[in-house]
Amino acid sequence: MITANSPDLRSWISVPADSDFPIQNIPFGIGSWNGEAPVPVTRIGDTVVDLSILAEAGLLDGTGIAREAFLAPHLNEVMQGGKQTMRALRERLSELFRHDNATLRDDNTLREDALLPVDQVVMHLPVTIGDYTDFYSSRQHAYNVGCMFRDPNNALLPNWLHLPVGYHGRASSIIPSGQPIHRPMGQRRPDPEKPPVFGPSVQLDFELEVAFITFAGKALGQRISTAEAEDHIFGLVLFNDWSARDIQAWEYVPLGPFLAKNFASSISPWVVTLDALEPLRVAGPVQDPAPLPYLVAERDGCFDVQLEVGIAPEGGAETTVCRSNFKHMYWNMAQQLAHHTVNGCNIRCGDMMASGTISGPEQDSYGSMLELSWRGTKPLQLADGSERKFINDGDTVVMRGHGSRNGVRIGFGEVRAKVLPVVE
């Protein structure tokens, strides 16, 4: 039986070698071109497909999604029907793009209206984000940070192995790939024997993360189990949770991150569905002690997605500084969502939940400059010979992610952002 994930599927749309977007992917996003209003789109290879044109032609009827939803400037309306309607949409698109399906392939007028080269399309935030939660679910990252600020014997706080630690972030400052950020201002205390000072952060950092986007959850007061969790997860994006380490070190006691995190988080524009990632599913790390019953997940909940981070100084070549993997997550997405709702917290369509920094076991797999430079004591050298303890003005940080199974590569593209000087 041929499915949307079948390795032998081929598309009549050209797909370059090593593309993140073969016919087996079919991600979703919001794009615009020629000054027109943004609309839902998908991508095959280097071709963007306008879903509003396909919907108007009746090619997406029968998926359970109203034609009007494909005119919205965000995916929330398309997502309203939940997992089953988005699965039906992806399967319908898979049929339309198959090499032996002539419906769209041989309709020259419709094809020319609906298909655009990716370099002519401006990508926007894929969803209207209602709430954003950031977790702290990579054991290596938590251990590294604990070693720096405490000691190896007390690196993990007593709760860390028993629940997915998280905090509520700021949805309004989540921005799409390509939008630059300004270096943040705030209080920091460089000398512990003196009062704090105010000024630009001098320890600006990236955090390599992956975030998932939710369908609607249950009503306030009800909870989502680990068995139900993935039915409420639409798909994933790459997530750079920018951090000002020096501001955070001074402000985080007793309530956690605030100004050090809420100035910007960058995401990749294409939402890759859980269905597309299914072939990459793997077992996560052994959890010891065993989690409480409400956090027990019956199926493997991690995904073998290779991740990397590059830094390109102004006018210079990019240097890869980190290679990690999404499979290193100690607490998986089903456990995160189950814990998030166990107290009856309601989840809305378009909410975003980030993994927390993803660090692997090797030094070059650490997912932040804080770890890679070990709090600035071990500077990294870039290709142009310059050194970095943290991120400089003019630097562009680029994150990429993909996984491969059975000769099929499923990826996210990239999320990139340039750091501009502080706004005085």
N, C-alpha and C positions, 0 to 999 in steps of 0.2 A: 504494500500500500504506500503510495506516494503522499507524504505530508509536507507541510511548509518547512520542515527541518531536514528533509531528505537530502543526503549529500550529493545525489546525482541530479538534483534540480539544476536547470540552466535557464537563463533569461535571454529574451531577445534584445534587452538593453545591454550594452557593452559594460563589462565589469573588469577593470584593470587587475592585473596580478597583485596579490597581497592587499586588495581593498578590504576595508573593514565592513563594507556594505554589499555583500552578495545578495542574491535573491532569498537566501535563508535567513537574513537579518530582518529587513523591513522595519526600520525604526520609525518613530514619529516625532515631528517637530512642528514649529511655526515659522513660516518664511514669507518674505515679500520681495518684490522686484519692480523696477520701473515706477516707483512711487505708489504702487497699489497697496491696498490694505493687507495686512498679514493674514494668512490662512493656514489651515493644517496641510502638512506636506509629508511625504516619505522620500526615501532615497534608495536608488539602486546604483552601485558604482559611483560615478561622478555625475549622475543625473538626478535632479530633484523632480518629484512628481507632485503636481498641484491636485490635491484630493478634492478641492471644491469643484474643479472641472469634471472630474470623474463622477462625483455625486450628482452634479447637475445633469449629466448625460444618463443618469440612472444606473450606472455600472456598480454602484455600491448599495443599491436597494437590496433588501433581504438580510442585511447584517444586523438590523435592529437599531440602527442609528439614523435619526432624521437628517434629511438633506441640509436643513438649515444649520445643523451643528457644524458642518464643514465650512461655514462662512465666518465662524467665530475667530477672534484673534488669539485664542488660546485653546488648548485641548480639553479643557474641563467639560465642555458640552459633549464632545465626542466620547469622553470617558464615562458619562453618566450611567450608561447601561452596565458598567462593571466588566468583570473578567470575560464573560462569555461573549459580549458584543465586540470587545476589542479582539478577542481570538477569532471571531467570525470575520472581522474586518481584515486582519492580517492574512487569514486563509484566502479570502476573496482576492486580495491584492496579489498574493502568491500565484493564484490561478491566472490572473490577468497578465502577469509579467513572465509566465512560462514561455519558453521558446516556441512551443507548438500551439499557443493560444493566439488566434488572429484577431480577436475582438478589438483590442486597442492597437496592436501591432500594425494592422493593415488599414486602420482608419487614419489617413494622413492628416486630415484637418484636426481631429481630436487629439492626435498624438502631438502635433506641433503646438497646440494650445496648452497642453498639460505638462509637457516635458521641457525642462530648462537645465542648462549647464550649471553645476553647483557654484561656479565662480561668479555667476550673475545674480545669486540669491543672497539676501541678507537674512540671517537667522536671528530669532528673538527668543525670549524665555518661552519654553514650551507650555507651561501651565501658569495660571494665576495661583500663587502659593499662599495658602491661608495661614498655615503655621509651619514652623521649622524646628526640628529637634536634632541636636548633635549628640551622638553617642561617643563612647570612649572604650571601644571594644577590641582593640588589638593588644594582646597580652605583652608582646615585645615592646610596643610603644609605651604602655603603662609602666612596664618594668624599667625601661630606659629613663623615663622622666623621674620615676621614683628613686632610682639610683642617684640621679643628679641632685635632687632636692632633699633626699633623706639619706638612705644607705641601702645597699643590696639586700640586707636581711629584712628590711621593712619597706621594700620598694612598692609592693602592692598593698593598698589599704585593706583593712579587714573585710570590707563589703565586696571587693572587686571580683572575686571568684564565685560570688553567690548571686550576682544580678548584673544586668547590663547598665552600667552607669551612664547617665545622660543629663543634658540640661536643655532648656528651651532657648533657642537663638532668635535672631531678628530676620524675619522673612523679607522685609522691605528692602534690604541691602543685598539680596541675592541677585547677581547680574549674569548676563550671558557671556559666553566666550567672546573675546575680542574687545570688550569694553575695558579701558584702562582704569586703574585705581590710583588714588592719591595716598601718599604716605600719611598715616594717621598721627594726630596729636594726642597728648594725654599726660597724665602724671606718671612719673617713674622715680625710683629711689636708688640711684646708682651707688650711693654711699650709705650703708645701713646706719652710720653714726650721725648722719645729717638729715635735715628735713627733705621731703620730696621736692622735685623740680618739675616744671611744666615745659613741654616742647615736643618736637617730633620724636617718634619712636626710632631708636637706633638698632633695634633687633626685630626688624620686620621679617616674617617667616611665611612659608607656605605650609599647608598640611595636605598630604595626599590622601584623598578620601573618595568613596563611592556613595552616592545617595540614592535612596529609592523614593518613588512617588506613589501615593496611595490612591486607590479608588475610595468611594465613601465607605465609612466603617459602620459601626452599630450606634444605636441611640445612646445618649448620655446615661451612664449608670450600668451599661452592659460591657462585657469584655470580649476580646477576640483571643481565641486559643491559638497555640502554635500550629495545630492542625488546620485551622481556618485562615491563618495569617496570609499565606500566599494568594488566596483568593481576593485579598484586599490590596495587593501590590501590583501596580500597573507595569512599572519598569524602572530602569536605573540610568543614572547619568554620572559622569565624572564630576568630582566636587573638590575645588580648592578652597579650603577654609582658611583664608588669610588670617594671620595672627601676629599681634604685636607683643612679643615675649616680655619685654621690659615693662610695658604697661600692665600686662597680666600678672606678673610676679608681685606687683605692689597692690593691685586691686582685688585679687581673687578671694582673699580671706574676708568674711566667712562664706560668701554666697557663690563664688565661682566666677567664670569669665563674664565680662561686660563690655567695656569700651575696647578691650583688646581683641574682640572678635566681631563686634556688630557693625564695623565700618564697611565690610565687603566679604562676600563669598562668591566665587566664580563657578559656573557650571557649563558642561558641554551641552550643545543645543539639541542633540539627538537622543531621544528616550528609547533605549533598547529594552524590549519586553522580556519578562521572565521566560515566556515561551521560546523566544529566540536563544536565550542563554541556557536552556534546559540541557543540551548536550555537554555543557561545561560543568555540570553539577558534580561536586565531589564532597567527600566527608571532611568535616572540619577537625580542628584539634580535639584530642580527648579532653573532656571536661572533668576535672578532679579538684574538689569534691563534686559528686553528682549534683546537678541543679535540683531545686525544689520541683515537685511534680508539674506545676503550671508552666515551667520553663523547659520541660523535656520535649524535644522535637523528635518525632519518629523517623523522619527521612533526612537524608543528607541535606544540609542547608547552606553549604559554601559553594563558590564558583571559581573555577580555575581561570582567572583573568589576569594576564600579565600587565603590570602597570609600570610606567616610567615617568620620570620628571627631568626636564631639561631647563637650563638657564642660558638665555642669550643676552649678553650685554649689548648696550646700544651700539649698533653698527657692527657687531661681532657675531661669530659663529656660535651655534648652540652647543652646549656641553651637557651630556647626560650625567646627572648626579645621583640618580636613584633608580633602582630596578626592584620592584616589589611584586606582590601578588595578592589579589582579593581573597584567596583561599586561606590567608593567614588569620582571618577574623576568628576570635575565640567565641564571641557571641554572634550568632547569625541573625539574618533579618527577621525570620519568624519569631525568634526569641525576643528580639528587640521590640517588635510590634506587640507581642503578647504581654511583655512587661509594661510597655507604654500604656496599655489599656486595662491592665488587671485591676486598677482602682476605679474603673468606670469612665476613664477619659474617652471622649468621643473623637473619632478621626473623620476628617472631611475629605472630599474629593480634591486632589491637588496638594495635599499636605506633603512635606518633604522631610525625610529623616536620613541624616548622614551617618556614616559608619564610625567616624573618628579616624584619626591618623592610622594608616595601614603600614606597619613596619614588619619586615621579615627578620629572620635570625642573623643575617649577615650585615656587616656595617654598611655596605653599599645598598642595602635594601631598606634602610631606615627612611621613614616617610616625611621627614621635616629637617630643616637646617639645624634646628635645636639639637637633634640627635646626630646628624651627619657631621657637624662641626663640634659636637660634644660641648654645647653651650659656649661656642666660640673659641675653644682651646685648641681645636684642630682644623684650621682653615682649609677649605677646598680650593684646588687650583682649576681654573677654567682654561679652555683651549687657547685663549689669547694671552695666557700667562698671569692674568689677574687672580687675586684670591678673594674668597667669599667666606665670611663667618655667618652672615645673614644676607638679606636681599638688598641690593643697592638701587637707588633711583636710576631709571633708564633700563633696568633689567626686565626682560620678558620671561615669565615662567610658563612652561608648556607641560601639560600632562596628557598622556596617551594611555589607552588600554585596549587589549584584545585577547581573545583566546581562540584556540584551534582544536578541532576534533574531526577525524575522518576526512582530512583535506579541506575542511571548510573553516574559514576564519570569520569570526563574529567580533566586531569591535565597536568602539564608541567615537572614533575620530579623535578629536583633541579638545582641550580647554586651555586657552591661553589668555594672558593679561599682562600688560606692561605697567610697571610702577612709575608713576609721575611724582615729582616733588610735592611736598606738603603745600596745602593751600594756606597761606599766611592770613 
